[in-house]
Amino acid sequence: MRIWLAAVAALAANLAAVSPAEAALKLCNRTSYILYAATATVANSGTTTATTTTKGWTRVAPGECETVLPGKLRTQSYLVYARSALATSGPSRAWGGDIPFCVRDGAFTLSQKAVGTACATNAFSVPFATLDTHGRPDWTMTFDDNPRLNSLEAAQLAGAKRLLKDNGYAIAAIDAKPDKTTGDALADFRKKMKFADRDGNDKLFVALEKEAAKHGAPPEGFTVCNDTKSDLIAALGENASGDAVSRGWWRMAAGGCARAITTPLKNDAIWLSVQKPGGAALVTGPDQFCVTPQEFEIKGRENCPARGYASSGFARIAARGKSGVLVHVDAKGLTSQAEMSK
């Protein structure tokens, strides 16, 4: 039991304060999932000059609070959407409403002239929920689980259990009840990661998520994860209704992932190109597709130079019978591929 009590102390050590003094929009995670949140603001709502700005993704670990919009809140409309981390096993979870706004995978800021405008290339819509801030200059919203957890501390313990289970440990239940099995698993994971005694929640949850992503079931669609220490960009090639099409670029922050296709896969293969921005290619292959330096969606893969495009090599990723594929890329190229059967 001593190990578990030490684990509880370590988990609680860095619990973020729910109500910092500065005015801002803050999101708190009282669930057992690592969440990635996006926000939307609407200026001049209800007029012909209405504009929307969406931003993402803010990572909020279980039991933590993060500031998503610093500074005093104005009279704009605020909306929020959050989804569970890709590393989590089982079906993905989402928290939102019924108002669609455009987002992208990876860090992004998108501005549009009006609500309901079609999404640009490499963007897709998700349903946001409206926040009623009651005109206050600061507001804190808390995401809750079902069944509801009683506190942020409880969410941290349940979140640690969920991620330990995703890492292969024999965790019986995802709850906030202390037990020796979970304490032993946490101690074993910290030992494997060579954590120092002073290393707290931030390092623990980052490591749990990263390790879980290496062998967890991928989400539906096509996801690329960047295991390097610098930003990367990715482009995809597909056969859509018998015609080749190439799309890019998805930006992946160091250690981050981009979900380039968000719906179940329908084709037998996906072609992938990954490179450093303005630099060397890390993933390439013999199959050529058309590309441009900027964002693009190009139909056809023949006569690229004659049509004003560059031609680039793409690696073929098998997807026959799979509804989801997740690949990892490091400094040497593709490192692993996980697939989810239909």
SVG drawing of the C-alpha trace seen along z (x, -y; Angstrom):
<svg xmlns="http://www.w3.org/2000/svg" viewBox="-28 -43 46 51">
<polyline fill="none" stroke="black" stroke-width="0.4" points="0.0,0.0 3.0,-2.3 3.7,-2.3 0.2,-3.3 0.2,-6.2 3.4,-7.4 1.8,-7.2 -1.2,-9.2 1.1,-11.9 3.0,-12.0 -0.2,-12.3 -1.6,-15.1 1.6,-17.1 1.1,-19.1 -2.7,-19.5 -3.5,-22.8 -5.5,-25.4 -9.0,-25.7 -9.4,-29.4 -6.2,-31.4 -6.5,-35.1 -6.0,-36.4 -9.0,-36.8 -9.2,-34.1 -11.2,-31.2 -10.0,-28.1 -10.8,-24.4 -10.6,-21.8 -10.6,-18.0 -12.5,-16.0 -12.4,-12.9 -10.2,-9.8 -9.1,-10.8 -6.3,-13.0 -8.3,-15.7 -7.4,-17.9 -9.6,-21.0 -10.4,-23.5 -12.2,-26.9 -14.2,-29.0 -15.1,-32.7 -17.7,-34.6 -17.4,-38.3 -20.4,-40.4 -22.7,-37.4 -26.0,-37.6 -24.8,-40.2 -23.7,-39.9 -20.1,-40.7 -19.9,-37.9 -16.5,-36.2 -15.4,-33.1 -12.0,-32.1 -11.2,-28.5 -8.0,-27.5 -6.6,-24.2 -5.5,-21.9 -4.9,-22.5 -3.8,-19.4 -5.6,-19.0 -4.4,-16.0 -6.8,-14.3 -7.3,-16.5 -5.6,-19.5 -6.8,-23.0 -5.4,-24.9 -5.9,-28.5 -7.2,-28.5 -8.0,-32.1 -5.9,-34.5 -7.0,-37.9 -10.4,-39.5 -13.3,-37.9 -15.3,-40.3 -18.9,-40.2 -18.1,-37.6 -19.7,-34.2 -17.4,-31.4 -17.7,-27.7 -15.7,-24.6 -15.0,-21.1 -12.8,-18.4 -11.8,-14.9 -9.9,-12.1 -6.3,-11.4 -5.5,-9.1 -3.5,-7.0 -6.5,-5.9 -7.7,-2.4 -11.3,-1.7 -13.7,-4.2 -12.7,-7.8 -14.7,-10.2 -15.8,-13.7 -17.3,-16.6 -19.2,-19.2 -22.6,-20.3 -24.4,-20.8 -22.8,-23.9 -20.2,-22.9 -16.9,-24.7 -13.8,-23.9 -10.7,-22.5 -7.5,-20.9 -5.2,-18.3 -2.1,-19.7 -1.8,-23.3 -4.0,-25.6 -5.8,-28.9 -8.6,-29.3 -10.7,-32.4 -13.9,-32.4 -16.2,-35.1 -19.4,-33.4 -20.7,-30.4 -21.4,-27.5 -18.8,-28.3 -17.3,-25.3 -14.0,-24.1 -10.7,-24.7 -8.4,-21.9 -7.1,-19.7 -9.8,-21.0 -13.0,-19.3 -15.9,-20.3 -16.7,-19.1 -19.7,-20.0 -18.9,-22.7 -21.0,-23.6 -21.8,-27.1 -20.5,-28.5 -22.6,-30.9 -20.1,-33.0 -22.9,-35.2 -20.9,-38.3 -18.1,-37.6 -14.5,-38.6 -13.3,-35.1 -14.8,-31.7 -13.9,-28.1 -15.5,-25.2 -15.1,-21.6 -15.4,-18.5 -17.1,-15.6 -17.0,-11.9 -19.9,-9.4 -20.2,-8.3 -19.1,-11.6 -16.0,-11.8 -16.1,-13.8 -13.0,-15.9 -10.0,-16.7 -7.9,-14.5 -10.2,-11.6 -9.8,-12.3 -6.0,-12.1 -6.2,-8.7 -8.7,-7.3 -6.7,-8.8 -3.5,-7.2 -5.4,-3.8 -6.7,-4.2 -3.3,-4.9 -1.6,-2.2 -4.2,0.3 -3.5,-1.1 0.2,-0.3 -0.6,3.3 -0.9,3.4 -3.7,5.5 -5.9,2.7 -9.3,4.1 -11.4,1.0 -11.0,-2.6 -12.0,-4.4 -10.5,-6.6 -10.3,-3.8 -6.8,-3.1 -5.5,0.5 -2.1,2.2 -2.2,3.5 -2.4,0.0 0.2,-1.3 2.6,1.5 1.9,0.8 2.6,-2.9 5.8,-2.2 6.9,0.2 6.2,-2.3 8.1,-5.1 11.0,-2.7 10.9,-1.8 10.9,-5.4 13.7,-6.2 11.8,-8.9 13.4,-10.9 11.6,-11.1 10.8,-14.8 9.1,-14.0 5.4,-14.7 2.2,-14.5 3.2,-16.5 6.0,-14.1 4.0,-11.0 1.0,-11.7 3.2,-12.6 5.1,-9.4 2.0,-7.3 0.4,-8.8 3.5,-8.4 4.0,-4.8 0.4,-3.9 0.4,-5.4 3.1,-2.9 0.9,0.2 -2.7,-1.0 -5.4,-0.4 -5.5,-3.2 -8.6,-5.4 -10.6,-5.1 -9.1,-6.9 -5.4,-7.6 -3.1,-9.0 0.6,-10.0 2.6,-10.5 5.8,-12.5 8.4,-10.8 11.2,-13.4 12.2,-16.5 11.2,-18.9 8.1,-19.8 7.2,-17.7 4.7,-18.0 2.9,-15.1 1.0,-14.7 -1.3,-11.8 -2.1,-10.2 -5.4,-8.2 -7.4,-6.6 -10.8,-8.3 -13.5,-6.8 -10.8,-5.5 -9.0,-8.8 -5.7,-9.6 -5.7,-12.6 -3.0,-14.1 -3.5,-16.4 -1.2,-18.2 0.3,-19.5 -0.6,-18.4 1.8,-19.9 2.8,-17.7 4.5,-19.2 7.4,-17.3 5.8,-14.4 2.4,-15.1 0.1,-13.4 -2.1,-14.4 -5.3,-12.6 -5.2,-13.2 -8.3,-11.1 -11.1,-11.1 -13.5,-8.6 -13.2,-4.8 -10.8,-3.8 -12.3,-2.5 -9.3,-2.0 -6.7,0.8 -3.8,-1.6 -2.8,-5.1 0.4,-6.8 2.4,-8.9 5.1,-11.6 6.7,-13.1 9.4,-15.7 10.9,-18.5 9.4,-21.9 11.6,-23.2 14.0,-20.3 14.8,-16.7 12.2,-13.9 11.8,-11.3 9.2,-9.1 9.2,-8.7 8.8,-5.9 8.7,-5.0 5.1,-6.1 4.9,-9.7 2.1,-12.2 1.8,-15.9 2.6,-18.4 3.1,-22.1 5.0,-23.9 1.7,-25.3 -1.5,-23.6 -2.9,-21.6 -5.5,-19.2 -4.6,-17.9 -6.5,-15.5 -4.4,-13.1 -0.8,-12.1 0.4,-12.3 2.3,-15.2 2.8,-17.1 5.4,-19.5 3.4,-20.2 0.5,-21.2 2.6,-23.5 3.2,-21.1 6.2,-19.3 6.4,-15.5 7.3,-13.8 7.8,-10.2 5.2,-8.6 5.4,-5.4 2.6,-2.9 0.8,-2.0 -1.4,1.2 -4.9,0.6 -6.9,3.5 -9.6,4.6 -8.6,1.9 -10.8,-0.9 -8.0,-2.6 -4.2,-2.9 -1.7,-4.7 2.0,-5.1 5.0,-6.5 7.8,-8.5 11.2,-9.2 14.4,-10.7 15.1,-7.5 11.6,-7.3 8.7,-4.9 9.1,-3.0 5.8,-1.2 2.4,-0.7 -0.8,0.2 -4.0,1.2 -7.6,1.6 -9.8,4.2 -13.2,3.3"/>
</svg>
